[in-house]
Each structure stands twice: as C-alpha cells, then as structure tokens.
Amino acid sequence: MLELGVVQTLNGDQARRLDSLATENAKLQDKLKETELERSLCEREAKKASPFLTSLRKALAKSEAALKLMQEKQDRKIKSAFKFSADHVHTVKRLDEEVVMLTKALADRDHAYAELHAVSTKHFEQLQESNSLLLTDGYQPLRQAKAVIDS
C-alpha cells in the first residue's frame, strides 16, 4: 500500500508540475501572440516606411551626385585660378626682366650722355678760348663782328 501512497504523491507532484507547465505554456502562448502582433505591426510600418526609405535613398543619391558635380566644378575653377596665377607670375617675371634691362639701358644712356656733355663742354670751352684768342690777336673780321654785336 505504501506504493500506492508514493505513486499518488508522485502523481500529485506530476499534476502540479503539469499545471505549472500548462500555466507557463499559456503565458508563453500569450507572449507569442503579443510578439507576433508586434511583428505584424512592425512589418506594416516597414511596408509603409519602405517608399519613404526608397525616396530618401533616391534623394541621397541625387544629392551625392550633385555634390560630386559641384566638387568637380570647384576643382576646375581652382585649377583655372592656379593656371591664371601662374601665367601672371610668368608675366610679372618677364616684365621684371624687361624693367631691369630698360633700367640698364637708361643707365648706359645717362653715362653716355654725361660723357658727351663733358666732351661738348670741353669743346665749347676750347671754341671760346680760340675765339677769345682770335679776337685779341687782331683777326680783323672777328673784331668787327664783335663790335657789331656789342653795339
């Protein structure tokens, strides 16, 4: 009989465990239904958001393409500005060399002019001296010309 009591106890324990598992199963079933409902809602929201995401991706692609075009345009402008600047640097160097050459030519001309002036001054002094000698030594036509000038 003892065995019957042990079996009944075991059966009661099993029944409690079975009830506990059934309760837990019911809770899990409820959670599963909630989760499936949430998943269904998420899928609906995802389907609703899909066109927006596609539209956003298209807008992003257009924006990236426009940005790339603008960058290329700016790169061309910058390259053009650098070339323009390099051309101006070359022009300035050439004009600088021309100024140096013209300055040297002016200095050479001024030096030649100074030498010519010195020679002409010396020649004029010699002419004055020879004229003075001729006037004082009695060269008659010169003395008469001087007398006419003085009167």
C-alpha positions as CSV (number, residue, x, y, z in Angstrom):
1,M,0.0,0.0,0.0
2,L,2.9,2.1,0.6
3,E,3.5,2.0,-3.0
4,L,0.1,3.4,-3.8
5,G,0.7,6.4,-1.5
6,V,4.1,7.0,-3.1
7,V,2.6,6.8,-6.5
8,Q,-0.3,9.1,-5.5
9,T,2.3,11.6,-4.1
10,L,4.3,11.3,-7.3
11,N,1.2,11.7,-9.3
12,G,0.2,14.8,-7.3
13,D,3.7,16.2,-7.8
14,Q,3.5,15.4,-11.5
15,A,0.0,17.0,-11.7
16,R,1.3,20.2,-10.0
17,R,4.3,20.3,-12.3
18,L,1.9,19.7,-15.3
19,D,-0.3,22.6,-14.1
20,S,2.7,24.8,-13.6
21,L,4.0,23.9,-17.1
22,A,0.5,24.5,-18.5
23,T,0.4,27.9,-16.8
24,E,3.8,28.7,-18.1
25,N,2.8,27.4,-21.6
26,A,-0.3,29.7,-21.5
27,K,1.9,32.7,-20.5
28,L,4.3,31.9,-23.3
29,Q,1.4,31.5,-25.8
30,D,0.2,35.0,-24.7
31,K,3.7,36.4,-25.1
32,L,4.0,34.7,-28.5
33,K,0.7,36.2,-29.6
34,E,1.9,39.7,-28.4
35,T,5.2,39.2,-30.2
36,E,3.5,38.1,-33.4
37,L,1.2,41.1,-33.2
38,E,4.2,43.4,-32.7
39,R,6.0,41.8,-35.6
40,S,2.9,42.2,-37.7
41,L,2.7,45.9,-36.7
42,C,6.4,46.3,-37.4
43,E,6.0,44.7,-40.8
44,R,3.1,47.0,-41.7
45,E,5.1,50.0,-40.5
46,A,8.1,48.8,-42.5
47,K,5.9,48.5,-45.6
48,K,4.6,52.0,-45.0
49,A,8.1,53.3,-44.5
50,S,9.6,51.5,-47.5
51,P,8.5,54.1,-50.1
52,F,9.9,56.8,-47.8
53,L,13.2,55.0,-47.5
54,T,13.3,54.5,-51.2
55,S,12.6,58.1,-51.7
56,L,15.2,59.1,-49.2
57,R,17.7,56.9,-50.9
58,K,16.9,58.4,-54.2
59,A,17.2,61.9,-52.8
60,L,20.5,61.0,-51.1
61,A,21.9,59.6,-54.4
62,K,20.8,62.8,-56.2
63,S,22.4,64.9,-53.5
64,E,25.6,62.9,-53.7
65,A,25.7,63.2,-57.5
66,A,25.1,67.0,-57.2
67,L,27.8,67.3,-54.6
68,K,30.3,65.4,-56.8
69,L,29.4,67.7,-59.8
70,M,29.9,70.8,-57.6
71,Q,33.3,69.4,-56.3
72,E,34.4,68.8,-59.9
73,K,33.3,72.3,-60.9
74,Q,35.1,73.8,-57.9
75,D,38.2,71.7,-58.8
76,R,38.2,73.1,-62.3
77,K,37.8,76.6,-61.0
78,I,40.7,76.2,-58.6
79,K,42.9,74.7,-61.3
80,S,41.9,77.6,-63.6
81,A,42.8,80.1,-60.9
82,F,46.1,78.4,-60.3
83,K,46.9,78.5,-64.0
84,F,45.8,82.1,-64.2
85,S,48.1,82.9,-61.2
86,A,51.0,81.0,-62.8
87,D,50.5,83.0,-66.0
88,H,50.6,86.2,-64.1
89,V,53.7,85.2,-62.2
90,H,55.3,84.4,-65.6
91,T,54.2,87.8,-66.9
92,V,55.5,89.6,-63.8
93,K,58.9,87.9,-64.1
94,R,59.1,88.8,-67.8
95,L,58.2,92.4,-67.0
96,D,60.6,92.5,-64.2
97,E,63.4,91.3,-66.5
98,E,62.3,94.0,-69.0
99,V,62.4,96.7,-66.3
100,V,65.9,95.6,-65.3
101,M,67.0,95.7,-69.0
102,L,65.5,99.1,-69.5
103,T,67.0,100.4,-66.3
104,K,70.4,99.2,-67.5
105,A,69.8,100.8,-70.9
106,L,68.8,104.1,-69.2
107,A,71.9,104.0,-67.0
108,D,74.1,103.3,-70.1
109,R,72.4,106.2,-71.9
110,D,72.9,108.5,-68.9
111,H,76.5,107.6,-68.7
112,A,77.0,108.2,-72.5
113,Y,75.1,111.5,-72.2
114,A,77.4,112.5,-69.3
115,E,80.4,111.7,-71.4
116,L,79.0,113.5,-74.4
117,H,78.2,116.5,-72.2
118,A,81.7,116.5,-70.8
119,V,83.2,116.4,-74.4
120,S,80.8,119.1,-75.7
121,T,81.6,121.3,-72.7
122,K,85.3,120.8,-73.3
123,H,84.9,121.5,-77.0
124,F,82.8,124.6,-76.2
125,E,85.5,125.9,-73.8
126,Q,88.1,125.3,-76.5
127,L,86.0,127.2,-79.0
128,Q,85.5,130.0,-76.6
129,E,89.2,130.1,-75.9
130,S,90.1,130.1,-79.6
131,N,87.5,132.7,-80.3
132,S,88.9,134.8,-77.5
133,L,92.4,134.4,-78.8
134,L,91.4,135.3,-82.3
135,L,89.6,138.4,-81.1
136,T,92.5,139.6,-79.0
137,D,95.2,138.7,-81.5
138,G,93.8,141.0,-84.2
139,Y,91.8,138.9,-86.6
140,Q,90.1,141.8,-88.2
141,P,86.8,140.3,-89.4
142,L,86.1,138.8,-85.9
143,R,86.8,142.1,-84.2
144,Q,84.4,143.9,-86.5
145,A,81.7,141.2,-85.9
146,K,82.3,141.6,-82.1
147,A,82.0,145.3,-82.3
148,V,78.7,145.0,-84.3
149,I,77.4,142.6,-81.7
150,D,78.4,144.8,-78.8
151,S,76.8,147.9,-80.3
